[in-house]
Amino acid sequence: MANLRIAQVGCGGMGLRHLYGEVELQRRADSFDLVAVCDLNQSAADYVADEAEKGLGRRPKVYTDFEDMLDSERDLDAVDIVTDVGLHDRLTNMAFEAGLNVAVEKPMGVTVRACLRMMEAAEKAGKVLLVEENHRRDPVNRLVKAILDSGALGAPRLMHVASFSGTRRLPHGTAWRHIKNRGGYLLDYGVHDADLFLYFLGEIESVFAETRLWEQTRQTSREHTAEPGSWGLGAYYAHRVKEDLERAATLECTSEDMSLGLLRFSSGAIGYYGKSIAAPGQLLDTDVIYCGEGSIQLPGSRSGRPTRITRLEGREPISEEDVLSLAPDFELDDLTASFFDGRRRIASYDYGGAEIDRKFIAMGLKDLADSIEHGRQPEMSGQVGLDAVALCYALLESGHAGQRTLFADVAGDRVNAYQREVNEHAGI
Ligand SMILES: NC(=O)c1ccc[n+]([C@@H]2O[C@H](COP(=O)([O-])OP(=O)(O)OC[C@H]3O[C@@H](n4cnc5c(N)ncnc54)[C@H](O)[C@@H]3O)[C@@H](O)[C@H]2O)c1
């Protein structure tokens, strides 16, 4: 099959990472020709186009207006949307109206309603919608899922996810991550955790949460704020052009920066979810799944470290070999294995942060290409993307209302008081 023609919109930090994902994919498979890139800021788009020329051997055309790009590039097959989340639904729906397939970065949409509209637009256009959530693609997370499914450790009882850090700076210098109408921290960062809760433990019945906004103003210093476990992400943002509101010394923040939630899964298992970027001092990053016969400590997506499994009454974690033996049928799927030298049973890996990042982005793009070619749903479908966004908002709706919230009510857009102003701002 001839290469599909793709264009990318959004050439900020993640937009540059996507370009390197395209390069990684081209190195191993023919899938896409990147024919155009678009950003409101010409210099950001030019930078990504220059990097594309170096990595792909040809320079994509540069646009500063998405509509103009859609009008001019009449034979596109797909667009890759990598703008901040506030625009995901509008750009996605325009792409579907133009008859294109869409890959869109996580979080899928700025509210549950935005996600539902995107799914309707995909359905109407009869095109593929893929959400670029990449943490579950990690082979170690795949192995954990296989161990849970095998029942070798008994039934899951509690998934405990705690991630606390504190800073007054803006992550990556980006203001939109602290503005409620443009997504906000608990959606933008929390959606990865939400997807893993659903991936590992399945359907959720209800949540109860306390949520807060502590840091009402933040410093807009350009300096990159290192996240625990980060690997020089700041370098990807060096070419990014500041928005006007990032030029003032401080930013008025409107989105919550702390959440403590309890989740009730349909299986009866419980989830504990603590997340904050407004907890200064002691860093805490601990993700553990407790099952009837032992615990699984998650090493952190993209880290390559093995999961630590400790059995009931065991004092030390078991060996990597014994971890693998808990899931005798575990095999990476073809797509994932192809990025790990064809190896099917791995419990850890040793790639640098930049390399593993390129691989995960390339996997998402390859899933898009394969889904278009075979007319099937990608693994990260609209429904999967919607559920992760709905879990983030179930926590925020619960915190807002001060009461337990049913997941299905949020996912069905029947409980949406917290999201009302975001929907109004988006005009949906
Ligand atoms: N999967 C991951 O690990 C991961 C990591 C970081 C970011 N992301 C996601 O990637 C997306 C982008 O994040 P980022 O950190 O790159 O943000 P960013 O602010 O660095 O980049 C966004 C870019 O979009 C451009 N843009 C905004 N409106 C536009 C429009 N109408 N037309 C064209 N361009 C427009 C901006 O000028 C900017 O360059 C977000 O959805 C974010 O959640 C995912």
Ligand as a Chemical Component Dictionary entry (heavy atoms), coordinates in Angstrom:
data_LIG
# 
_chem_comp.id                   LIG 
_chem_comp.type                 NON-POLYMER 
_chem_comp.pdbx_formal_charge   0 
_chem_comp.three_letter_code    LIG 
# 
loop_
_chem_comp_atom.comp_id 
_chem_comp_atom.atom_id 
_chem_comp_atom.alt_atom_id 
_chem_comp_atom.type_symbol 
_chem_comp_atom.charge 
_chem_comp_atom.model_Cartn_x 
_chem_comp_atom.model_Cartn_y 
_chem_comp_atom.model_Cartn_z 
_chem_comp_atom.pdbx_ordinal 
LIG N1  N1  N 0  1.584  11.721 25.770 1  
LIG C1  C1  C 0  2.431  12.472 26.445 2  
LIG O1  O1  O 0  3.300  11.963 27.133 3  
LIG C2  C2  C 0  2.330  13.981 26.326 4  
LIG C3  C3  C 0  3.337  14.810 26.835 5  
LIG C4  C4  C 0  3.236  16.193 26.655 6  
LIG C5  C5  C 0  2.124  16.724 26.011 7  
LIG N2  N2  N 1  1.141  15.890 25.556 8  
LIG C6  C6  C 0  -0.055 16.456 24.912 9  
LIG O2  O2  O 0  0.300  17.090 23.676 10 
LIG C7  C7  C 0  -0.534 18.228 23.463 11 
LIG C8  C8  C 0  0.341  19.462 23.274 12 
LIG O3  O3  O 0  1.105  19.678 24.450 13 
LIG P1  P1  P 0  2.452  20.539 24.434 14 
LIG O4  O4  O 0  3.132  20.294 25.695 15 
LIG O5  O5  O -1 3.154  20.293 23.157 16 
LIG O6  O6  O 0  1.856  22.040 24.403 17 
LIG P2  P2  P 0  2.543  23.323 23.752 18 
LIG O7  O7  O 0  1.832  24.507 24.302 19 
LIG O8  O8  O 0  4.027  23.240 23.886 20 
LIG O9  O9  O 0  2.215  23.188 22.202 21 
LIG C9  C9  C 0  0.982  23.465 21.627 22 
LIG C10 C10 C 0  1.256  24.105 20.263 23 
LIG O10 O10 O 0  0.004  24.231 19.575 24 
LIG C11 C11 C 0  0.026  25.463 18.871 25 
LIG N3  N3  N 0  -1.344 25.879 18.587 26 
LIG C12 C12 C 0  -2.271 26.317 19.473 27 
LIG N4  N4  N 0  -3.418 26.611 18.815 28 
LIG C13 C13 C 0  -3.210 26.327 17.509 29 
LIG C14 C14 C 0  -4.029 26.422 16.331 30 
LIG N5  N5  N 0  -5.284 26.857 16.375 31 
LIG N6  N6  N 0  -3.482 26.054 15.158 32 
LIG C15 C15 C 0  -2.200 25.625 15.087 33 
LIG N7  N7  N 0  -1.390 25.515 16.169 34 
LIG C16 C16 C 0  -1.886 25.877 17.360 35 
LIG C17 C17 C 0  0.756  26.403 19.827 36 
LIG O11 O11 O 0  1.238  27.542 19.138 37 
LIG C18 C18 C 0  1.843  25.507 20.379 38 
LIG O12 O12 O 0  3.027  25.605 19.618 39 
LIG C19 C19 C 0  -1.476 18.299 24.667 40 
LIG O13 O13 O 0  -2.673 17.655 24.360 41 
LIG C20 C20 C 0  -0.718 17.530 25.740 42 
LIG O14 O14 O 0  -1.553 16.965 26.718 43 
LIG C21 C21 C 0  1.245  14.547 25.696 44 
# 
loop_
_chem_comp_bond.comp_id 
_chem_comp_bond.atom_id_1 
_chem_comp_bond.atom_id_2 
_chem_comp_bond.value_order 
_chem_comp_bond.pdbx_ordinal 
LIG N1  C1  SING 1  
LIG C1  O1  DOUB 2  
LIG C1  C2  SING 3  
LIG C2  C3  SING 4  
LIG C2  C21 DOUB 5  
LIG C3  C4  DOUB 6  
LIG C4  C5  SING 7  
LIG C5  N2  DOUB 8  
LIG N2  C6  SING 9  
LIG N2  C21 SING 10 
LIG C6  O2  SING 11 
LIG C6  C20 SING 12 
LIG O2  C7  SING 13 
LIG C7  C8  SING 14 
LIG C7  C19 SING 15 
LIG C8  O3  SING 16 
LIG O3  P1  SING 17 
LIG P1  O4  DOUB 18 
LIG P1  O5  SING 19 
LIG P1  O6  SING 20 
LIG O6  P2  SING 21 
LIG P2  O7  DOUB 22 
LIG P2  O8  SING 23 
LIG P2  O9  SING 24 
LIG O9  C9  SING 25 
LIG C9  C10 SING 26 
LIG C10 O10 SING 27 
LIG C10 C18 SING 28 
LIG O10 C11 SING 29 
LIG C11 N3  SING 30 
LIG C11 C17 SING 31 
LIG N3  C12 SING 32 
LIG N3  C16 SING 33 
LIG C12 N4  DOUB 34 
LIG N4  C13 SING 35 
LIG C13 C14 SING 36 
LIG C13 C16 DOUB 37 
LIG C14 N5  SING 38 
LIG C14 N6  DOUB 39 
LIG N6  C15 SING 40 
LIG C15 N7  DOUB 41 
LIG N7  C16 SING 42 
LIG C17 O11 SING 43 
LIG C17 C18 SING 44 
LIG C18 O12 SING 45 
LIG C19 O13 SING 46 
LIG C19 C20 SING 47 
LIG C20 O14 SING 48 
# 
